[in-house]
Amino acid sequence: MTKEFWSIALSKRVALNALRVALVIGTILNIINQGSAFLAWHGIHWGHVALNFITPFCVATWSATKNELDRRRGK
């Protein structure tokens, strides 16, 4: 990946947007996947909890960065 890609991906605008997406989607995924475990406060898989937030963060970052790169290159 290029220096330009990382510059965009780590920009404040992209990072904050990805964080918002991750908080909303990650919360929904955790409710769907482990809602009963959270209610009982038993059997929670904390690695899965983290992945449910990390995955949408990465997807949102990738998507926003790719779109910005395409826009800059006139695609």
C-alpha positions as CSV (number, residue, x, y, z in Angstrom):
1,M,0.0,0.0,0.0
2,T,1.1,3.5,-0.7
3,K,2.1,6.3,1.5
4,E,-0.9,8.2,0.2
5,F,-3.2,5.4,1.3
6,W,-1.9,5.5,4.9
7,S,-2.0,9.2,5.0
8,I,-5.7,9.2,4.1
9,A,-6.5,6.2,6.3
10,L,-4.9,7.8,9.3
11,S,-6.5,11.2,8.8
12,K,-8.7,12.6,11.5
13,R,-11.8,12.7,9.3
14,V,-11.5,9.1,8.2
15,A,-10.6,7.8,11.6
16,L,-13.4,9.5,13.4
17,N,-15.9,8.4,10.8
18,A,-14.7,4.8,11.1
19,L,-14.8,5.0,14.9
20,R,-18.5,6.1,14.8
21,V,-19.3,3.3,12.4
22,A,-17.5,0.7,14.5
23,L,-19.3,1.8,17.7
24,V,-22.7,1.5,16.1
25,I,-22.2,-1.6,14.1
26,G,-20.0,-3.3,16.7
27,T,-22.7,-2.8,19.4
28,I,-25.4,-4.2,17.1
29,L,-23.2,-7.2,16.2
30,N,-22.4,-7.9,19.9
31,I,-26.1,-7.7,20.8
32,I,-26.9,-10.2,18.0
33,N,-24.0,-12.5,18.7
34,Q,-23.8,-12.4,22.5
35,G,-26.8,-10.6,23.9
36,S,-27.8,-13.4,26.2
37,A,-24.3,-13.8,27.5
38,F,-24.2,-10.0,28.3
39,L,-27.6,-10.2,30.1
40,A,-26.4,-13.1,32.2
41,W,-22.9,-11.6,32.5
42,H,-21.6,-15.1,31.9
43,G,-19.9,-16.8,29.0
44,I,-18.8,-13.6,27.2
45,H,-16.1,-14.2,24.6
46,W,-14.1,-11.0,24.9
47,G,-12.1,-11.7,21.8
48,H,-15.3,-11.8,19.8
49,V,-16.4,-8.6,21.4
50,A,-13.2,-6.9,20.2
51,L,-13.5,-8.3,16.7
52,N,-17.1,-7.1,16.4
53,F,-15.7,-3.6,16.8
54,I,-12.4,-3.9,14.9
55,T,-14.0,-5.4,11.8
56,P,-16.4,-2.6,11.0
57,F,-13.7,-0.1,11.9
58,C,-11.3,-1.6,9.3
59,V,-14.1,-1.9,6.7
60,A,-15.1,1.7,7.1
61,T,-11.5,2.9,7.0
62,W,-10.8,0.9,3.9
63,S,-13.9,2.0,2.1
64,A,-13.4,5.7,2.9
65,T,-9.8,5.6,2.0
66,K,-10.4,3.8,-1.3
67,N,-13.2,6.2,-2.2
68,E,-10.9,9.2,-1.5
69,L,-8.1,7.7,-3.5
70,D,-10.5,7.1,-6.5
71,R,-11.8,10.6,-6.2
72,R,-8.3,12.1,-6.3
73,R,-7.4,10.0,-9.3
74,G,-10.5,10.9,-11.2
75,K,-12.1,7.4,-11.2
